[in-house]
């Protein structure tokens, strides 16, 4: 029997691409899935029945799923996703925050409305759904949460300042929640995916006709990393990258500090700039221990 048998899983943005693959992979292993998707366009406009189609796909393979078509960026909508899981299945074990949109432009040409809507869907939307699920996971002393980050935030990508900022914000949220949930067996991790999807096809410089996804860039190759981060033996506070069947982990690293004392001026620092900028011996910082419960 699969370790996911009977688990209740929410996947946001699961109407297509990577999210759809996550939902199906969980369902194939006996999980009960809430398929959330507004069903709109890549830029966040419109709506549709994408979630219903994925539910039908899951039921066709003998799985169990329900659809939710709320927007994660709406607080009441985000709450309804969790409420639907509780009403249908009585609990929530796993949350995969996958929903997202794109409004790509260089920062110089980007409007603040284009900034706000992307940050609201990716970062705020992930926080809203997680905030609704958190108390239930906390009280039942079990939960697995995945935030979908991106190399566009972790490493940077031209023309995606709004998207990159939101995606890097996922790491900050993960770092805190991994500490806050650790004592209650609520583990929180970040995914850095790479795949050919409807969304990536809108990124400037990409003009291929997706059709059937390139097998080496198929979104299904991302899902094994998500299942690992939602497993009984899941890590906590990890950033796992998955693309084309390649899987890796990244860390933020720091070098040894230069101790110059409290009266340091810029002129005092200048002779030590080479050492300051030398990352050859840098290493991950030891994770802070959780503070007492508040």
N, C-alpha and C positions, 0 to 999 in steps of 0.2 A: 504494500500500500504506500502511495506517495505521501511524503510529509505534508503536502498541501491539501490532502483529502479533507474536505469539510471546512477548510479555512474560508473566511469571508474576505474577499479582495475587492478594493476599489481601484480602478484605473481611470484616471481622467484623460481626456483627449484620446479616447480609445476607439474612435470611429474609423480610423485608418492608420496606415503607416506603422510606426514603432509601437504606439499604444495598442493598436489592434492585435499585433503579434503578442504583446505581453498578456492581454486578456485571454487570448486563445491558449497560450502555453499554460497559464494557470488553470483554465477550465479543463484542459486535457488531463491535468493531474488531480482532478477531483475538487477543485476550489469552486466556490460560489462567487460569481463575479458581478459587480456593478459596473456596467459599461457607461461611462459618462462621456458625452460629446455634444456640443452645441450644434454640430453639423453644418457650420458655416464655412466661409472661405478662409484661405490662408491668412488674410489680413484681419480676420475676426468679424467680418460683416456677414449678415445673413444667418440662415439656420437650415436644418434639414433632418433627415432620418438616418444618418450614418450609424448612430448608436443602435437603432432597431435592426439594421442589417447585420451588425456584428453579433447581436444577441441571436439572431436567426442562424448565423454561421455556427455559433457555439452550441445551440440546441440541435443543430443538424449532426453534430458529432457526439451527441448524448450528454452535453454539458448543461450546466445550470447558470442562468444569467438574467439580469434585468437591465433595462435601459434607463438612463437619466440624461435629460437634455439641457440641464441648467448651465449657466456660465459660471466658471470658477471665480471670475472677477467680481461677481455680485455676491455680497455677503450672505443674503438669504438663499441664493442659488447654491452657493458652496455648502451651506448648512444642510440643504435639502438632499445633497448627495449622500451624506452620512446618515441622515434620517431615513432615506430609502433603504440603505443597507440594513439598518437596525429594524425597520418595519418588516422587511422581507425575510431577514435571516437571523435577527436577534443579537448580532454582535458585529464587530469589525476587527479583523486581525492584521490586515495588510493594506497599506495605502501607497499607491504609486502615482506621484504627481507628475503627469506627463503633458498636460494641456499647454498649448502655446500657439502664438501667432508671430507673424513677421511684419515689420514696417521698415524695411531697410533703406537707409539713405546715409550719406556722410553727415557728420554732426553739424557741419556748416549749413546744410540744406534741410535738416530735420526740423519739423515744428515741435513745439512742446506737447501738443496733442498726440503726435506720433511717438514721442517719448513716453507719455503717461500711459497710453493704452497697452503698450508692450510690457512695461514694468507692472502694470496692474494685473495683466493676465498671468505672466510668468511668476513673478515674485509674490505679489499680494495674493493672487489666486491660490498659489501653493500654500501660503500661510493661512488663508481663510479655511481651506478644506482641512488642513492639518490641525488648525485650532479647534475645529468642530469634532474631529476624531480623537484628539489628544486625551480628553478626560476619560473616555471609555477605555482606551488602551492603558492609561495610567492606573485606573482602578482595577482592571482585570489582570494587571501585572504582565501584560504581553502586548507587543506591537512591533511591526516592522514598517518603516517609512522610507521611501525613496524619493529624493528630489532629483529632477532631471536638469542637470547643469549642461554645459557645453564648452568645447574648446574655444568657442568665440569669447567666452568670459574668462576661462582659465588661462588661455594663451593669447587671446585677442584675434580679431578678424575685421578687416577694413569694411567700413560701412555698416557696422552693427553695434553702435555705441549703446543704444537702448537695450537691445537683446543681450549684449555682452555684460552690461551692468547688472541686469536682472539675473542672468545666469551665474555670475560670480556672487551675487547676493545669496544664492542658494547655499554656497559653501559656508557663509557666515551663519546662516540660520541652522544649517546642519551642525556646525561646530558647537553651538549653544545647546540645541535640543539633544544632541548625543550625550552631553553632560547631564542635562536635566532628566533624561529618561533612563539613564544607565541603571540606577538602583531598582527600577521597576520593570526591567527587561523590555524596555522600549528602545529599539536600536534604529538609528537614523543614519542613512548613507546617501551619497550623491553618485549619480550616473553621468558619465560623459560619453554620449552616444555618437556614432557616425554611421549614416546609412543614406541610401537614395530614397527620398520620400517626396510627396507633393510639396512639402514645405521647402526642402533643400533645393528643389528645382527652381524656386523663385529667387534664390540668392544671385546677385549680380555676378556675371561671369559663367553661370551655368545655363546652358541652353539645350541640353540633351532632352530628347523625348523619352520620358521615363518608360512608358509601356510596361512590360514586365521588368521588374528590378534586376539589375546586374546581380548575378548570384553572389559576387564578392562584396556587394554593397547592400545586400538584402536586409531589411529591418529585422527579420527573424533572428539574425545573428547577434543582435543586441540583447535579446531577451534572456539568454543564459546568465548574463551578469546580474540582471534584475532578480531572477529567481534565487541566485546565490545570496544577494543582499537582503532577501526576504525569507531565507531559510532559517531553520532552528539554530544553525551554527553561523548565522550572519555576523559580519564584523560590525563595528560601531564607530561611526565617524570616518569612514573610508571614502575615497574618491576613486571609483573604478571606471576605466575607459573601455568601451567595447565598439569595435568597428571591423567589419569584414572578416570575422572569425579571429581577430586579434584582441587580446585582453591584457590590460595593464593597470597599474595603480600609480597615482601621482601624490606627492606631498608638497607642502610649503616648507622650505628649508631656511635655516638661518645660520649665519657664520658666528664666530666668536666675537664678542663685543670688544671695542677698543676703549679701555678705561682711561679717560682723561680728566675726570673729576668734575665737580660742580661749577667751577669757575671757567669752564672751557669757552673759548671764543672761536669764531670761524678761522682765524689765523692759526690757532692751536691745532685745529682739525686738519688743515690743508696738508701738512707733512705726512699724514696717515691715510690719505685718500686711497692710495693703492691697496692698502690692507683692508680698508672699509669695503672696497668694491671686489675684493677677491673672494669668490664663492667656491674655490676648489676644495675646501674642507668643510663646507656647509653640511648640515644634517637636520632632519626633522626635529622640531621642538617637542619635548616631552609633553604629552597631553595633561592639562591641568586636572586636578582631582575635583569632583563635584563638591560644591559648598553644601552646608546643611540645608535640609528641606525648608522652604519658606512658603 
